[in-house]
Amino acid sequence: MQGVPLLKDLVLVGGGHAHVHVLKSFGMKPMPGVRLTLIGRDVETPYSGMIPGFVAGRYTFDECHIDLARLCAWTGARLIRAEATGLDRDNRQVLLKDRPPISYDLLSIDVGSAPNLDTIPGAAQWATPVKPIAELGRRWLDFLERIKSWSGPLKVVVIGGGAGGVELALAIDHRLHEVAKGAQLHLALVTKGEILAGQAQSARDQVRTILQRRRITLLEQSASEAIKQGAVQLEGGKWLAADAVFVVTEASAAKWFATTGLALDERGFFAVDDALSTNDPHIFAVGDCATVVNHRRPKAGVFAVRQGPPLAKNLRRALLGQPPQPFVPQRRYLSILGTGDGRAVATRNGWAVEGAWVWGWKDHIDRKWMRMYREPPKKPMQMNSATPPDPALADAEARRLLADIGMRCGGCGAKVGANVLARVLARLGLFGFEAPDDAALIDVPPGKVLVQSVDFFRTFVDDPYRFGEIAAVHALGDVWAMGARPHSALALAVVPAAAERLMEEDLFQLLSGARSVLNEAGCALIGGHSGEGPEMALGFSVNGVVDRARALRKGGLQPGDKLIVTKKLGTGVIFAAAMRGAARGTWIEGALESMRTPSTKAAEALVAGSAHACTDVTGFGLAGHLAEMIRASGAVSVDLDLDALPALDGAVELFAKGLASSLQPENLRARHLIDGMEGKTGHPKLPLIFDPQTAGGLLAAVPADAIGRIDGIVIGEVKARREGDAFIRLG
Ligand SMILES: Cc1cc2nc3c(=O)[nH]c(=O)nc-3n(C[C@H](O)[C@H](O)[C@H](O)COP(=O)(O)OP(=O)(O)OC[C@H]3O[C@@H](n4cnc5c(N)ncnc54)[C@H](O)[C@@H]3O)c2cc1C
């Protein structure tokens, strides 16, 4: 039985201010048949209006960032964590750094802007740019750590006198006075024209007075010409000493925009019409990265925010083949500059006011906006999954698919069509078009034996490329655990019924991810089978080769051995929480990163280090797999050090909230083999030993003298077991 098939790919590039609104809009009112994908470089996207408040210490990191993983999960959108580097418009694809392109039917770009460091020699090496803001946040926190115990003069230069530069300088001033109490702070704000160009004279006057009152040196008409270690050179040749330099100069366009062939404005930003569409009707662009040619406005977040609703509407219209509607941005707008000290300056229509109440007002507006995307409401009505797509979405091929969706064949009829498969294999550079044999012929090198294993599961991540990587690592885990060298693999891939183009894309992404891991592991993909099914799934039958005598087995633990694990634990609880919207995006990212990491090097080190026994940690959890090893080894037990267990970020916090994988109760059955549980019931890491792992690390017993040569974490020691002793003793 199939659900509503997917017919169109709507892809958003960048989690900017307008796109978070589009995500929310499609979450509230989905379009059946449309697959929504967000490609984002950062999993937590900043709200720029609150960043100076973060620098000033008024907001935590969480308060001024939107977790895109959570928002996408709430929306039902796929999150592809990647950086766009260009477009292949002929094939309607977004080019990505370090992974294959993603296809689109309709595309929207909201990737913001960044100061152009190329205009000031030395800036890239010696200064901190204000964007990417995630990077600014990291470097700012490092800087604060460094200057905590600073004594004597501390010289800081902020380059750029626009609203962002002024706010940042005032925020830095406030925070440094709080943190670096032993330092004599000299803060300079330097800018090439006058400050707040384009804003009201009264605002400039107010801000100049505030800077003077706060003893911040203001150097106007002073373009920065170069930066070297410890100094900034101003026009005219004067050098300004600087222990730290922050660059908040004019917004500039990413270089890849110029390679897209789309119409650009004179500064290299996408030129868009009143409906926010570029000169390619399949591509919209908004926020700082675009210029509405008929209604030019400053590059400010307020305009990106306002473009969210008309963009969402026009994307829906474009998907249905309707002409997009024009949108005229407001000309006048309220600008509020925080001064870092709990006060702010508001300006509009030529007037300016300053005070603590203005900050209270700004804080209220910003927090209200953030709440809409950080805490989206409960959905009023779940879409009926059988709601048919609007017929206007479908082209002729898709209409055929819709007509026969209820009667799709099973058996061999459920295979992915030959054309789709051939195109995918050609894109992957596999097999070509010539007919392959019915089965793969495998030569085993002389003197070796073949180890074989099989694994298969349905997807639990919405990015098919990542899923492909993880499924391959998971399947190869058995081969690595045997100390064998991966040799070849057969894939079993299931993709949901969709328009041919989307099915091709899914299969391509899945197999590309898998192949990147298999290639790295030296394992050839020699064949497989692909079919349609209700949800995406992938598995492999894997082969490895090994000298029989050198194969690592589960049995073989010897008293005195150290027990090591090569990856952190906690994938089960993190993805259980992700399904409930309770995991932070960065925790999910950390778990994905661990799962997609092959164990090639760990396995080689174990073989070279003469490990006595090994297995991979997967569904039964650490305790279950360890029990298998002990059972296979005879009269041994293991003293397990709970404190030493390596946990993925977030795992312990989630257990503390009572979350666990649905398989955890089953794994808890191993507790009768464990001694000392009663005394450890409150230990925060106890649940980790029952947590099922996907693509987990290797668990091995190694001679104590091999420890320094093996990259793993020691979590216990093997002991001789006497009659009546438990398998595992908790320490
Ligand atoms: C210190 C400072 C304070 C400011 N304060 C204000 C203010 O109070 N009010 C105001 O109106 N404006 C303010 N601005 C201006 C504001 O930052 C921008 O106008 C606003 O962020 C633009 O929003 P956006 O949606 O275009 O892009 P952004 O908010 O920059 O979002 C871009 C998103 O795209 C992602 N991304 C970037 N490149 C790629 C890529 N290649 N592939 C995939 N994803 C990518 C990023 O990770 C990010 O999530 C301030 C600027 C600064 C520097």
The ligand as a Gaussian input file, in Angstrom:
#p B3LYP/6-31G(d) Opt

LIG

0 1
 C       26.213000      42.577000      14.094000
 C       25.032000      42.701000      13.177000
 C       23.832000      43.130000      13.679000
 C       22.732000      43.272000      12.850000
 N       21.569000      43.702000      13.394000
 C       20.503000      43.863000      12.602000
 C       19.279000      44.349000      13.131000
 O       19.168000      44.623000      14.324000
 N       18.232000      44.487000      12.296000
 C       18.336000      44.200000      10.976000
 O       17.343000      44.368000      10.258000
 N       19.466000      43.733000      10.435000
 C       20.561000      43.567000      11.201000
 N       21.730000      43.121000      10.652000
 C       21.749000      42.733000       9.226000
 C       21.356000      41.258000       9.092000
 O       22.415000      40.459000       9.595000
 C       21.130000      40.751000       7.699000
 O       20.492000      41.685000       6.920000
 C       20.273000      39.480000       7.769000
 O       20.918000      38.492000       8.529000
 C       20.008000      38.945000       6.416000
 O       19.191000      37.821000       6.532000
 P       19.189000      36.707000       5.431000
 O       17.952000      35.926000       5.599000
 O       19.441000      37.322000       4.106000
 O       20.479000      35.813000       5.712000
 P       21.125000      35.252000       7.021000
 O       20.400000      35.629000       8.229000
 O       22.577000      35.629000       6.943000
 O       20.996000      33.681000       6.845000
 C       21.719000      32.989000       5.878000
 C       21.607000      31.503000       6.135000
 O       22.122000      30.800000       5.037000
 C       23.090000      29.842000       5.445000
 N       24.087000      29.800000       4.395000
 C       24.980000      30.750000       4.061000
 N       25.688000      30.364000       2.991000
 C       25.214000      29.145000       2.644000
 C       25.526000      28.227000       1.602000
 N       26.469000      28.493000       0.699000
 N       24.853000      27.053000       1.548000
 C       23.891000      26.756000       2.452000
 N       23.556000      27.599000       3.456000
 C       24.195000      28.768000       3.537000
 C       23.612000      30.351000       6.777000
 O       24.078000      29.276000       7.548000
 C       22.363000      31.017000       7.358000
 O       21.585000      30.049000       8.020000
 C       22.837000      42.975000      11.471000
 C       24.050000      42.528000      10.966000
 C       25.142000      42.395000      11.795000
 C       26.449000      41.959000      11.218000

